[in-house]
Amino acid sequence: MKNKKIIFGILVGVFVVIAFWFFGNQVGFSGASVQKDFLPEIGIDDTIQYERKPSEEYYVYESDAESADECTSYEYFDAERSVCAFECQDDAECAEIEKSIDAEISDWGQGDYAENPPSEKPNESEEKLFASYSVKKGEKVDFTTDDIQQARDIWQNISRISPDTLSDGFIETYGLFDDAKSDVLAYVDDNDMNGRWRIVVNTAGYEDSTLRERNLTIVHELGHIITLNNKQVKTISESKCAFYYTAEGCADTKSYLGGFVTSFWTKSMIQDSLDEKDNLYKPGTFITEYAATNPEEDLAESFAYYVIGGVRTGSSIEDKKVNYFAQFPEIVSMRDQMLSGVRGDIIRARQMR
């Protein structure tokens, strides 16, 4: 975990007296055990063993949240401060709880995550960015004092999840639009075909989305950049493309997308997707309904579920699509980095106030 801050619980003098009086009169304090009607349940035992000594250090891990629904079962919700949090007394205990939370996060890889497709780009006529920023090396964005805090927070989340090599190599612009009526949460594009991408987020959709939705969507969009950048597809005309042609160029069989198409898409399926037929989706074949849109979305959706949920043990086509990425060492490495970033949006260590 990054940025772990150690918080020293130092109880002295009158505070100790007050604390014992409070516990004795309000929560039935007995020895070192605090009953769960005082500390919210974190999903380990009916009674939380909380043996903090007067000068003992302990750790508090928190993440912003609007409701208890955003907390894992190992965290409690602090409504006054709007955070999900858990506490631990040493590295071993912290690691054990974090491991349990990671397991719960992996459950995000089950089922669809949005009623509407999160990455379908709006029509150009509908797109009205209220902010656009250049992304410099090291994922640096020059915000000004006039920029809203949300712009900074969203970029912090994106940069936390995106591997540095991906951001530095391919992302040149970060944009924002605000449309509460739009189904679009985020999208990416390389309109000028220069190999440098723009990532755009709908602030209204981001605000209304759950942690699961926003993180899966960001990973999905980064998946597009990973699989459709100019090192993966060639910017040639469709007439010269020998295999599979996308809006970004031609994918050959050695590319991530080309190999995926070879393994999971037939010519008739590709034609049906081009004709925008809605007969492709079948449970067990596509990870979500949106994945059946075309091979590019199928690849990005499968990638997002691979990053969040990891390798699957099943044998369905859907499972094989998710596991497709495990054969590439560089993708496995990126998954580790991205998952760490996703975790960072959920569990962030801060000083207890």
C-alpha positions in Angstrom: 0.0 0.0 0.0 1.2 3.5 -0.8 1.3 6.5 1.4 0.6 4.6 4.5 0.5 7.1 7.4 1.2 6.0 10.9 -1.2 7.4 13.4 -0.1 7.4 17.0 -2.8 6.9 19.6 -1.4 8.8 22.5 -3.8 9.0 25.4 -2.7 11.0 28.4 -4.0 12.5 31.6 -7.6 13.6 31.7 -8.4 12.0 28.3 -7.8 8.6 29.7 -10.2 9.3 32.5 -12.8 10.6 30.2 -12.4 7.7 27.8 -12.8 5.1 30.5 -15.9 7.0 31.8 -17.4 7.1 28.3 -16.7 3.4 27.6 -18.0 2.4 31.0 -21.2 4.3 30.8 -22.0 4.2 27.1 -20.8 1.0 25.5 -20.1 -1.4 28.4 -16.4 -1.3 28.1 -14.8 -4.5 29.4 -11.0 -5.1 29.3 -9.7 -4.7 25.8 -12.7 -5.8 23.9 -15.0 -3.2 22.4 -18.4 -4.5 21.4 -19.6 -4.2 17.8 -22.4 -1.8 18.7 -19.6 0.8 19.2 -17.3 0.0 16.4 -19.1 -0.9 13.1 -18.6 -4.5 12.0 -15.7 -5.1 9.6 -16.7 -8.6 8.8 -14.2 -10.6 10.8 -15.7 -11.5 14.2 -18.9 -10.7 16.1 -16.8 -8.9 18.6 -13.8 -6.8 17.4 -10.7 -7.4 19.5 -9.4 -3.9 19.8 -6.4 -4.0 22.1 -4.9 -0.6 21.6 -2.5 0.5 24.3 -2.0 4.1 25.4 1.1 4.6 23.3 0.6 2.0 20.7 0.7 2.9 17.0 -2.0 1.7 14.6 -3.0 2.3 11.0 -6.3 3.7 9.6 -7.2 3.1 6.0 -9.9 5.3 4.4 -11.5 6.0 1.1 -14.1 8.6 0.1 -17.6 7.2 0.0 -21.1 8.6 -0.2 -22.9 5.7 1.5 -22.2 2.4 3.3 -23.1 0.7 0.0 -19.6 1.6 -1.3 -17.8 0.0 1.6 -16.6 -3.6 1.5 -17.8 -5.9 4.3 -14.4 -5.4 6.0 -14.9 -1.6 6.3 -17.2 0.6 8.3 -18.9 3.7 7.0 -18.3 7.0 8.8 -21.2 9.2 7.7 -19.9 12.3 9.3 -16.7 12.2 7.4 -18.1 10.3 4.3 -15.4 7.6 4.2 -15.2 3.9 4.3 -12.4 2.8 6.7 -10.8 -0.1 8.5 -8.1 -0.2 11.2 -5.3 -2.5 11.9 -2.4 -2.7 14.4 0.5 -4.1 12.5 1.6 -4.9 9.0 0.5 -8.5 9.2 -3.0 -7.6 10.2 -3.2 -4.8 7.6 -2.1 -7.2 4.9 -4.6 -9.8 6.0 -7.5 -7.4 5.8 -6.3 -5.9 2.5 -6.1 -9.5 1.1 -9.7 -10.0 2.1 -10.7 -6.7 0.5 -8.9 -7.6 -2.7 -10.9 -10.8 -2.8 -14.1 -8.8 -2.5 -12.9 -6.4 -5.2 -12.4 -9.4 -7.5 -16.1 -10.1 -7.2 -16.6 -6.9 -9.2 -15.6 -9.1 -12.1 -18.9 -10.9 -12.0 -22.0 -9.6 -13.9 -22.6 -6.5 -15.9 -21.6 -3.2 -14.3 -23.8 -0.6 -16.0 -27.2 -0.4 -17.4 -26.0 1.7 -20.3 -22.8 1.3 -22.3 -20.1 3.5 -20.5 -17.8 4.0 -23.4 -19.9 4.8 -26.4 -18.6 8.1 -27.7 -21.3 10.8 -28.1 -22.0 12.4 -31.4 -19.6 15.2 -32.2 -22.4 17.6 -32.3 -23.4 16.7 -28.7 -19.9 16.8 -27.3 -19.2 20.1 -25.5 -16.0 19.9 -23.4 -15.9 22.5 -20.6 -12.2 21.7 -19.9 -9.3 20.2 -21.8 -5.8 19.7 -20.4 -2.5 18.7 -21.9 -1.0 15.6 -20.3 2.8 15.9 -19.9 5.4 13.3 -19.1 5.0 11.9 -15.7 1.2 12.2 -16.0 1.5 15.9 -15.1 -1.5 18.1 -15.7 -1.3 21.9 -15.1 -4.4 22.7 -13.2 -5.2 26.3 -12.2 -6.9 27.7 -9.1 -10.0 28.1 -11.2 -10.3 24.4 -12.0 -12.9 22.5 -10.0 -11.6 20.0 -7.5 -13.5 17.2 -9.3 -11.2 17.7 -12.3 -8.2 17.0 -10.2 -9.8 14.1 -8.4 -10.8 12.3 -11.6 -7.4 12.8 -13.1 -5.8 11.5 -9.9 -7.9 8.3 -10.3 -7.0 7.9 -14.0 -3.3 8.4 -13.4 -3.3 6.1 -10.5 -4.7 3.3 -12.6 -2.9 3.9 -15.8 0.6 2.5 -15.9 3.2 5.3 -16.3 4.5 3.9 -19.6 1.0 3.9 -21.0 0.2 7.5 -20.0 3.6 8.8 -21.2 3.5 6.8 -24.4 0.0 7.4 -25.6 -2.1 9.9 -23.6 -1.8 13.5 -24.6 -5.1 15.1 -23.6 -7.6 14.8 -20.7 -11.0 16.3 -21.2 -14.2 16.8 -19.3 -17.8 17.3 -20.3 -20.9 17.6 -18.1 -24.1 16.0 -19.3 -26.5 14.4 -16.8 -28.7 13.1 -19.6 -25.9 11.3 -21.3 -25.4 7.5 -21.0 -21.7 8.0 -21.6 -19.4 7.9 -18.6 -16.1 8.1 -20.5 -14.5 7.5 -23.9 -11.1 7.7 -25.6 -10.1 8.6 -29.1 -7.2 9.3 -31.4 -9.0 11.6 -33.8 -6.0 13.1 -35.6 -4.4 9.6 -35.9 -1.1 10.8 -34.5 -0.8 7.9 -32.0 -1.6 10.2 -29.1 -4.9 9.7 -27.3 -7.5 11.8 -25.6 -9.4 10.4 -22.5 -12.7 12.2 -21.8 -14.9 11.9 -18.7 -18.5 12.9 -18.1 -18.3 14.6 -14.7 -22.1 14.1 -14.1 -21.9 10.4 -14.9 -18.7 10.1 -12.8 -20.4 11.7 -9.8 -23.4 9.4 -10.1 -21.5 6.2 -10.7 -20.4 3.7 -8.1 -16.8 2.9 -7.4 -17.2 -0.4 -9.3 -18.7 1.4 -12.4 -16.1 4.2 -12.6 -13.1 1.9 -12.1 -14.2 -0.8 -14.5 -15.0 2.0 -17.1 -11.6 3.6 -16.7 -9.9 0.2 -17.1 -12.1 -0.5 -20.1 -11.0 2.8 -21.8 -7.4 2.2 -21.0 -7.8 -1.2 -22.6 -8.8 0.5 -25.8 -5.6 2.5 -25.8 -3.5 -0.6 -25.0 -5.1 -2.7 -27.9 -5.7 0.0 -30.5 -2.6 2.2 -30.3 -0.4 2.7 -33.3 2.0 -0.1 -32.2 -0.9 -2.5 -32.4 -2.8 -1.4 -35.5 -1.4 0.1 -38.7 -2.8 3.4 -40.0 -3.5 2.2 -43.5 -6.6 2.2 -45.6 -9.2 -0.5 -45.3 -8.6 -1.6 -48.9 -5.0 -2.5 -47.9 -5.9 -4.2 -44.7 -5.3 -8.0 -44.9 -7.2 -9.0 -41.8 -9.4 -6.9 -39.4 -10.0 -3.2 -40.0 -11.1 -0.8 -37.2 -11.6 3.0 -37.1 -8.0 3.2 -35.7 -6.5 1.1 -38.5 -5.6 -2.4 -39.5 -5.0 -5.1 -36.9 -3.0 -8.1 -38.1 -3.2 -11.6 -36.5 -0.1 -10.8 -34.3 -1.8 -7.9 -32.5 -3.8 -8.2 -29.3 -7.0 -7.5 -31.2 -6.1 -9.6 -34.2 -5.4 -12.7 -32.0 -8.6 -12.1 -30.1 -10.7 -11.9 -33.3 -9.0 -15.0 -34.6 -9.9 -16.9 -31.5 -13.4 -15.7 -30.8 -15.0 -14.0 -33.8 -16.2 -15.5 -37.1 -16.7 -13.6 -40.3 -20.4 -13.8 -40.0 -20.3 -12.4 -36.4 -18.2 -9.5 -37.6 -20.6 -8.8 -40.4 -23.5 -8.9 -38.0 -21.7 -6.4 -35.8 -21.1 -4.1 -38.7 -24.8 -4.4 -39.6 -25.6 -3.5 -35.9 -27.7 -6.6 -35.4 -28.6 -7.4 -31.8 -28.5 -11.2 -32.1 -24.9 -11.8 -31.0 -25.2 -11.7 -27.2 -25.4 -15.0 -25.5 -24.7 -15.6 -21.7 -21.4 -17.5 -21.3 -20.1 -16.2 -24.7 -19.9 -12.4 -23.9 -18.9 -11.0 -20.6 -21.6 -8.2 -20.9 -24.2 -7.3 -23.4 -22.1 -4.3 -24.5 -19.3 -6.7 -25.3 -21.3 -8.1 -28.2 -21.2 -4.7 -30.0 -18.1 -5.5 -31.9 -14.6 -7.1 -31.4 -13.1 -3.9 -30.1 -15.7 -3.6 -27.3 -15.6 -7.3 -26.6 -11.8 -7.1 -26.1 -12.0 -4.0 -23.9 -14.7 -5.5 -21.7 -12.9 -8.8 -21.3 -9.7 -6.9 -20.5 -11.5 -4.8 -17.8 -12.8 -8.0 -16.2 -9.4 -9.6 -16.4 -7.8 -6.7 -14.6 -10.4 -6.6 -11.9 -11.1 -10.3 -11.4 -8.0 -12.1 -12.7 -7.7 -15.5 -14.4 -10.9 -17.6 -14.3 -11.2 -21.3 -13.7 -14.2 -21.9 -15.9 -14.2 -23.2 -19.5 -16.9 -21.1 -21.1 -16.0 -18.8 -24.1 -16.6 -15.9 -21.8 -14.0 -17.3 -19.4 -11.5 -17.9 -22.2 -11.9 -14.3 -23.4 -11.0 -13.1 -19.9 -8.1 -15.5 -19.7 -6.8 -14.5 -23.2 -4.7 -11.7 -21.7 -2.8 -13.9 -19.3 -0.6 -15.2 -22.1 1.1 -11.8 -22.5 3.7 -11.1 -19.8 3.5 -7.4 -20.5 -0.3 -7.4 -20.0 0.1 -9.4 -16.7 2.6 -6.7 -15.5 0.2 -3.9 -16.5 -2.7 -5.7 -14.7 -0.7 -5.7 -11.5 -0.1 -2.0 -11.8 -3.7 -1.2 -12.7 -5.1 -3.3 -10.0 -2.9 -1.5 -7.5 -4.4 1.7 -8.8 -7.9 0.5 -8.5 -7.2 -0.6 -4.9 -5.8 2.9 -4.3 -9.2 4.4 -5.1 -10.8 2.2 -2.6 -8.3 2.0 0.2 -6.3 5.2 0.8 -4.4 5.7 4.0 -4.9 9.1 5.6 -4.2 10.6 9.0 -7.0 10.0 11.4 -8.5 13.3 12.6 
